[in-house]
Amino acid sequence: MEKITYIDLFCGIGGFRVAMEEVCKENELIPECLFSSDIDDSCQISYEANFGEKPFGDITEIDEKDIPGHDILFAGFPCQPFSIIGQRQGFNDIRGTLFFDIARILEHKKPKAFILENVKQLVGHDKGKTLKVILSTLKELGYHVQYAVLNALDYGLPQKRERVIIVGHKDPIFFSFPSPIRPFKPLSEILEKKVESKHFASEYILNKRKEKHQSAYKLSIWHENKSGNICSYPYSCALRAGASYNYLLVNGERRLTPREMFRLQGFPDSYKIVVPDSQARKQAGNAVPVNLVKAVILKLIPFVATSLDMTSVLRDYEVNYTK
């Protein structure tokens, strides 16, 4: 079986890694993660508990020469530090941002391909100038680059979570982003049957919600926005790391459990949750949707793995993931 090597930057709790391992298992490939990095101590604990290795820390302090060569680079890079971007000066424009660390590793290691993930708002940041600089920088490094805004709801997960996915590859291939997968998994398959009392909202919160809203669905997740408006759907609005404790309530009555949040992000029940609830909520809110990036990897992997029959893999994708 062919071995596919990769690195996992800004790895969080390992959403890219879970997706990559599932793709390789389904296609008789051997995945080997050669390097992982995340600055968050809590994420390092979760990552090590599930994958048997502790990620390196601050990527800005790691020399790109010390990172092993690899086939694919994965990175769910933070979106905050983009204030200096906008002059369209390539590397000079991105120095001081965390994206620069991805670029310097790509420049030095020249992997066959990469997949980057970020929030949807990146597309419109600074009137689109930020994304233009990112794309032009990647193209200057010799990559054919495409991006799309994809929604986890379209890839089998009952969560409306839109993300920018940027795919790059050295060879001029005919890559296309995956077709939507519908229907998404019903909430009944996500929600736990027995839930501890600590997850239920107070009587005051419960009554306040019920006074404002009546759901059209038997089973739904209620969402209260910053203006106090409430809506409900047979799926979840996007999980957020720093949101109010009660902004999402199952049938307007209780908060999601950590396991439910991890399921909404596509993590299997075999994934160990080893941190306190407060940290688990934060980790789930920051995680990449596994199903979404798995669908992208499935479309990219035939161009990276020389042993794969590209036509067969893409046909299997259409049969198994778009029904």
N, C-alpha and C positions, 0 to 999 in steps of 0.2 A: 504494500500500500504506500502511496506517495505521502510524504510529509510536507505540511504547509506550516511555515514559521510566521510568527507575527509578534508585534509588541502592542501593549495596552496602555496608552497614555491618558492621564486624567481619568484613571480607570474606575474611580468610585467603588461600587460594590461588585463590579464585574459583569455588567449587562452585555457588553460586547463579547466577553469571553464565554458566557453561557450560550449566546447565539452561535458563536463560532464553533464551539464544541458540538452543538446539536447538528449544525450543517455538516461538519466533517464526519460525524457518526453516521448520518444518513447517506453519505456519499463515499463511504469507505476510504476516508482520508485520515491521516494522523495529524492532529493539530498540536503545535508546540509553541507555547508562549515563552519567549526568550527574555522578556523584560516587561515590567509593569511599574507604574508610578502614580502616586496620589499623595497629596500633602495632608489630607485629613486623617487624623489618628483613628477615629472611629471606623472609617471606611477601610483602613488598613487591617483592623481587627476582623471585620466581616470578610474581607477578601482572603485573608490568611486562613480563616476557619473553613472556608469553602473550597479553596484551591491549593492549600498547603504551602503557600509562599507569601511573604510579606512584601507588599509593593515598596519600591524606593520612595523617598519623600519628594522634596521640592525639585521639580524638573529643571528649574532655572539654575540649579547648582550642579547639574549632572552634565559632564562633557559628552557631546555626541559621539566622540571617538570611543567612549567606554560602553556604548550600546551595541549589542550584537547585530550583525546584518540580518535582515528578515525579508519575507515576501510581502507582507501586508502590514500597514500601520493603521491602528484604530485610535481614535481620540474623540472624546466628548468634551471638547475644550471649553473652559469658562468664557462667558460672553462679556464680563464686566469691563476689562481694561482696554477699551478701544478708543479712548478719548483723543489720542494723538493721531489717529488714522484719518486720512482724507486728502493728502497732498499727492497721492498716486506716485510715490517714489519707491515702490517695491520694498526691499528689505529695510531701507532707511525709514520707511513709513511705519513698519510693524515692530521695530525695535522697541522694547519696553512693554510689549504686550505678550501674553502667553502664547498667542498664535506664532510668534517668532520662534518659540522653542520647537514647535512642530516643523516649521519651515527649515530651521537649521539641521534638524535630524533628517528630513527628507533630502536636503541638499547633500549631506555627507553620506548617507546610507543608500539612497536611491532604491527603495523597495519597488516591487513591480506595481503595487497599487496601494491606495489608502481609502478609508472611509472616515469622514469627520461628521460630527453631530453637534448641533447647537439649537438654541431657541428660535422660533419663527421670527421674532422681532429683529434678528440679525439682518434679514432681507431689507428692511426699511431703515436700519440704523444710519444716522447722519445722511439721510436722503439717498441711501443706497451706496454711498461712497465707501463705507467700510467693506461691504461684500465685494465691491469691484476691486479693491486693493487686495483682498484675500485671494480672489480668483486669479488676478493678474500675477500675483506672487507665485502661486502654484504653477501657473503656465510658464513663467520664467524658469522654473525649476525643471521644465521638460515634461510636464504631465498634461494629458488630455483631461479636461475637467468638466464636470457637469454638476448641477445642483437641482434640488427639488424640495418643496415643502410637502412632507408626508404626514399623515394623521394616523396615530395608533389605532383609531377606531376603524380604519380601513384595512387593518391587518390582523383582525381576529380578537382584538382586546376591547372590552367594554369601557374604554376611557378616551375621551376627546382630548388628544394630546398632539399638537402639531409641532413638528421639528424640521429644521433645515438639515438635509443630508447632502454632503458634498463628496462626490466620488471622483477619484483620479486614478489614471493608469498610464503606464509608460508607453505601451503599444497602442496604435490607432485602432481600437476595437469598436464593434457596434454594440456598446452597452446601452441598455435602457432601464429606467427605473421600474420596479415591479408593479404589476397591475393590482388594483385594490382587491382585498380578500373579504368577502362578505358571505354570510352574516358574521357579526362579531359574537363572541361567546356570551351567553345570557348571564345576568347577574346571579341567577340561582346556582350557577356553577362556580361562582367566585366567593359568595358570602358563606361564612361559617354557620353551622347549625346551632352551636352553643357558644355564647359570647359572655364574657365576664361582665359583671355589673358596672365595673369602672369605665366601660366604654359608652355607657348610656348618658345622654345629656340630662341636665337637671330639669326638674319639673317646670321651672321658669322658662328655660330655653325651649323646651318642648311645646309649651302652651303658646309661646310667642311665635314659633314657627307655624303651628297649626292655625293660628288666627290669621296669618298672612297668606297661607297657601293651601291649596288642595290639589293633590297630584292626580293626573289622569291615568296613572299606571299603578298596578297592584304592587309591583316591586320596583322601587326607584331610588335614586340617590339625589337628595335635595342639595342644591348649591345656593349659598347666599353670597352675593357679590359685595364689593366695598360700599355700595350705595344702600345696602340692606334689602335689595330685591332678591326674591327667591324663585328659583325654577327647579324643575325636576325632570329627569329623563331615565330611561331604562339602561343607562350607563353612567359613568362618572365623568364629571368635568375634570380637568387636569389636576393631578396631585401636585401640590406645591410645598417646597421645603419649609418656607417661612410663613405659611398661611395661618389664619386664626384656627384655634383648636376645633371649633365647631362649624367651619365653613362648609364641610361636607357631612351630611347625615343620612344614614340609611332610613328610608321612609320617614325622614324628619325626626327620628328618635334616637339614633345612636351613631357614634363615630365608627369609622372603619378600623378594624384591628390591623396590626402590623402584617399578619399573614395575608389578609385581604388586599392590602395595599401592594404587597409584593406580587400577588397574583394579578392585580390590575396592570402591573408593569411586565407581566409575562414570565416572571421567575417561577420555576417549578417548586412544588412543595418540598422537594429534596434539598432546596437551598436553605441553609441554616441561618436562622435569625438569632444572633448571639449578643445583641446590644439592647439596652433599655428601650422601652417604647418610644421615648422622645427622640432618640437617635435613629430608631428604625423609621419613624415618620419622615425625618429629615432625609435619610438615605433613599427611601422610596420616592420622595418628591424630587430628588436630584437625579434619579436613575434614568438610563436610556431604556425605552420600551424594547424588550427583547424581541418580540415578534416582528416589530417594524424593521430593526436592523438585520434580523435573520433573513427576512425577505430580500433585503438589499444584498446581503452576502451571498445568498443563493443565486442571484443574477450575476454577481461578479466572479464567484469562485471558479467557474469553468474557464475563464480567461487567465487564471493564475495557476491552476492545477493542470499540468500538461497531460496527465494520465486520464483526465475526465473527457467523456464524450459530451461536448457542449450541447449538442442537439438533444441528447437523452436527458441531461440535467434540467434544461429549460422546459422540456416537455413534462417532466415529472413535477416541476414547479407549477405549471399550468393546471395539471391534473389534481395535485394534492393541496394547493394553497389558494386557488382562486374559485373553488366551488362554494 
